[in-house]
Amino acid sequence: MASDTAEILKQNFLEFFKDIELFNLSPPITSLLTEINKEFVENTGFWSPPPVESLCHFYQLDHAIGECRINKKTFSIFSRFDPVERTNDVLKDIKKNLQVVRESKNNINEYSTSPLFSSCRYPTRNDAPDLSVFDGEIEKIVKRLESNDGFKAIGVHGMCGTGKTTLAKMVLSDPRVREKYKKPIWVCLYDMQSEEEMDIRIVKEMLALLDDDPDLLAEEPEDKWLLKNLHDKLLHQEKYLIVLDSVWHCNDWFNDLFCVDQNDGDASKELFSQALPKDTGGAVIVTSRQKAVTTTLVHEENLIHVKPWDDEKLKKLVKQCLKRQEKSYVEITEENINCVAYHCHGIPFVAATLSGWIAEQIIKKSDSN
């Protein structure tokens, strides 16, 4: 959800910049917008998709270009009046903050070094310290993982922003899971948005996370060798736990995770599921927006549906998010809380993002006074 939202806002800016000359902006504003556009163009690989740490800056940027659009007619009437001029400092801050995010070395998921998939660098953050709303789902998943009935596969599905990735991270943080599964493997498949892209690169990513020789992976070994290598590495672990986050598609190769042999007698046809040992107590958690995808991978009886939240749960989350701000004088009013809860339509990620933005505006107003 975070990368999706940021990507939309980034594209909105890029589309706006194509027609920047139509808005008659002052030279300083035009110069800053040009520098921001240059940041995206020269660092396309990093900003596609954008990291979640930049989302608040994208919202600020979107607000600034919104003012440019709104005030287009004003410029034609008052040629010397530029109401966007006051955003000069804001745009400077945005440019600086975007560069800091890109240069920061702290964007790596604690479960992944992400040598192959760029999206793995951008995990959804845990926006609140206490999400008791997930207690029931966490308990259900943990009990399933604690069972000793062989291979386990669990699917977490729901609409964007409802907390699927956060739920998976909270499960991995549970002491009972940490005790049983010593080294979880986290692979984000956000980048792979077509059936054709679901290929052997997934296995390469997992092998890289298991510290396999990068030179061997770069030499394009046979798919059969890669699958066997991953199988052997997982087999020698005491217990393995894999999270396949943000899965979009299945295909003939990436399919039913419980399947041991579905090659129709064709010995040359390998399947992803064959790389997963089935008798060592290993487990896989899949998160996806698509119920059909999770059903295909883990079967209907192993699904967890993460639904939009009700108002009371959202208000509790908003209050927690506001309290987390560094400045102790952030004013938390019922009006702020109710406003955010009303506009986020049951989506906790939106609630957390809006809370951060509102708190930032309160802090800036307090500092200016």
Secondary structure as UniProt FT lines:
FT   HELIX           2..18
FT   HELIX           20..23
FT   HELIX           27..42
FT   TURN            43..47
FT   HELIX           52..54
FT   HELIX           55..70
FT   HELIX           72..77
FT   TURN            79..80
FT   HELIX           83..87
FT   HELIX           88..103
FT   TURN            110..111
FT   HELIX           118..121
FT   HELIX           132..134
FT   HELIX           135..146
FT   STRAND          152..157
FT   TURN            160..161
FT   HELIX           164..173
FT   HELIX           175..180
FT   STRAND          185..188
FT   TURN            190..191
FT   HELIX           195..197
FT   HELIX           201..209
FT   TURN            210..211
FT   HELIX           214..218
FT   HELIX           223..235
FT   STRAND          241..245
FT   TURN            257..258
FT   TURN            264..265
FT   TURN            267..268
FT   HELIX           272..275
FT   STRAND          283..288
FT   HELIX           291..298
FT   HELIX           300..302
FT   STRAND          303..305
FT   HELIX           311..323
FT   TURN            328..329
FT   HELIX           334..343
FT   TURN            345..346
FT   HELIX           348..368
//
